[in-house]
Amino acid sequence: MTNNQKKMTFDVVATRTDAHGSIARTKSAEIMLDTDLAGRTDAFNPAELLLAALSACMIKGIERVTPILKFDLRAVEVKVHGIRQDVPPGMESVEYEIIVDTDEPDRRLELLHDNVRKYGTVFNTVAPGTELKGIMRRRTE
């Protein structure tokens, strides 16, 4: 059986600007990268970019399935915490908390969380090599 569906492709070009940083570009967007060995506070370092990509993946997944599920929400916030191991270098574990402002019942919140875990491209790329765990909860004021 062959899959005739066209596969999605993505292209990013990163360029070193100087010893303190680089710029990554895709489409008509760009983001400053912290590639300074001393670190810098005004740009994302590679590990933070990975966590940001994971967060964006979760939010995009929520945006994708809410119309299908007819899930009503007002806001979403994702908090991600990663722990790096030194040998071999890599993310040892990533914990996340997805906070959804909604009046939907708990079972629907869990259904939304299941969809995030099942269909996220970055989520499913990170999960096999990292202890990835988290919760989705309702925003409480």
C-alpha positions as CSV (number, residue, x, y, z in Angstrom):
1,M,0.0,0.0,0.0
2,T,1.4,3.4,-1.0
3,N,0.6,6.7,0.5
4,N,0.0,9.3,-2.2
5,Q,-0.5,12.1,0.2
6,K,1.9,15.0,-0.2
7,K,4.2,15.3,2.8
8,M,4.6,18.6,4.6
9,T,8.1,20.1,4.4
10,F,9.7,22.8,6.5
11,D,12.7,24.9,5.8
12,V,14.7,27.1,8.2
13,V,18.0,28.9,7.5
14,A,20.1,30.0,10.5
15,T,23.0,32.4,10.0
16,R,25.6,33.4,12.5
17,T,25.6,37.2,12.9
18,D,28.6,37.3,15.3
19,A,30.1,35.5,18.3
20,H,27.0,36.5,20.3
21,G,24.1,35.4,18.2
22,S,22.5,34.1,15.1
23,I,19.2,34.6,13.2
24,A,16.9,31.9,12.0
25,R,14.6,32.6,9.1
26,T,11.6,30.9,7.6
27,K,9.0,32.2,5.3
28,S,8.8,36.0,6.2
29,A,9.7,35.5,9.8
30,E,12.9,35.6,11.8
31,I,13.9,34.9,15.4
32,M,17.1,35.9,17.2
33,L,19.1,32.9,18.6
34,D,21.3,32.8,21.6
35,T,24.4,31.1,20.3
36,D,26.8,33.0,22.6
37,L,28.9,30.7,24.7
38,A,28.3,33.0,27.7
39,G,24.6,33.1,27.0
40,R,22.3,36.1,26.5
41,T,19.0,37.1,28.0
42,D,17.4,38.7,24.9
43,A,17.2,35.5,22.7
44,F,16.2,31.9,23.0
45,N,19.0,29.4,23.4
46,P,18.7,26.0,21.5
47,A,17.2,24.2,24.5
48,E,14.6,27.0,25.0
49,L,13.8,26.9,21.3
50,L,13.1,23.2,21.7
51,L,10.7,23.9,24.6
52,A,9.1,26.8,22.7
53,A,8.6,24.5,19.7
54,L,7.0,21.9,22.0
55,S,4.7,24.6,23.5
56,A,3.8,26.0,20.1
57,C,3.0,22.4,18.9
58,M,0.6,21.9,21.8
59,I,-1.2,25.2,21.2
60,K,-1.4,24.6,17.5
61,G,-2.8,21.1,18.1
62,I,-5.4,22.7,20.4
63,E,-6.3,25.2,17.7
64,R,-6.6,22.4,15.1
65,V,-9.0,20.2,17.1
66,T,-11.2,22.7,19.0
67,P,-13.4,23.3,15.9
68,I,-13.6,19.5,15.2
69,L,-14.5,18.8,18.8
70,K,-16.7,21.9,19.1
71,F,-14.6,22.7,22.2
72,D,-15.2,26.2,23.6
73,L,-12.2,27.9,25.1
74,R,-11.2,31.5,25.9
75,A,-7.4,31.1,26.4
76,V,-4.6,28.6,26.6
77,E,-1.2,28.9,28.4
78,V,1.5,26.3,28.3
79,K,4.3,26.1,30.9
80,V,7.3,23.9,30.1
81,H,10.2,22.9,32.2
82,G,13.2,20.9,30.8
83,I,16.1,19.3,32.6
84,R,19.3,18.8,30.6
85,Q,21.6,15.9,31.2
86,D,25.4,16.3,30.4
87,V,26.4,12.8,29.3
88,P,25.2,12.3,26.7
89,P,24.0,15.8,26.2
90,G,20.2,15.9,25.8
91,M,16.9,16.7,27.5
92,E,16.6,14.2,30.3
93,S,13.0,15.2,31.1
94,V,10.4,17.7,30.1
95,E,7.3,18.5,32.2
96,Y,4.5,20.6,31.0
97,E,1.3,22.2,32.2
98,I,-1.4,23.2,29.8
99,I,-3.8,25.7,31.4
100,V,-7.1,26.1,29.5
101,D,-9.7,28.8,30.3
102,T,-12.9,26.9,29.5
103,D,-16.3,25.8,30.9
104,E,-16.1,22.4,29.2
105,P,-16.5,19.4,31.5
106,D,-13.5,17.5,32.7
107,R,-14.0,14.5,30.3
108,R,-13.8,17.0,27.4
109,L,-10.7,18.5,28.8
110,E,-9.1,15.1,28.9
111,L,-10.2,14.4,25.3
112,L,-8.5,17.6,24.3
113,H,-5.3,16.5,26.1
114,D,-5.4,13.1,24.4
115,N,-5.5,14.9,21.1
116,V,-2.5,17.0,21.9
117,R,-0.5,14.0,22.9
118,K,-1.6,11.9,20.0
119,Y,-1.3,14.3,17.0
120,G,1.5,16.7,17.8
121,T,4.4,16.6,15.4
122,V,7.0,18.1,17.8
123,F,5.4,16.3,20.8
124,N,5.8,12.9,19.1
125,T,9.3,13.7,18.0
126,V,10.4,14.7,21.5
127,A,8.5,11.9,23.4
128,P,10.5,8.8,22.4
129,G,13.8,10.1,23.6
130,T,12.8,12.1,26.6
131,E,10.7,11.6,29.7
132,L,7.8,13.8,28.6
133,K,4.9,14.2,31.0
134,G,2.4,16.8,31.9
135,I,-1.1,17.8,32.7
136,M,-3.9,19.8,31.2
137,R,-6.0,21.7,33.7
138,R,-8.7,24.2,33.9
139,R,-7.7,27.8,34.7
140,T,-8.9,28.8,38.1
141,E,-9.1,32.4,39.1
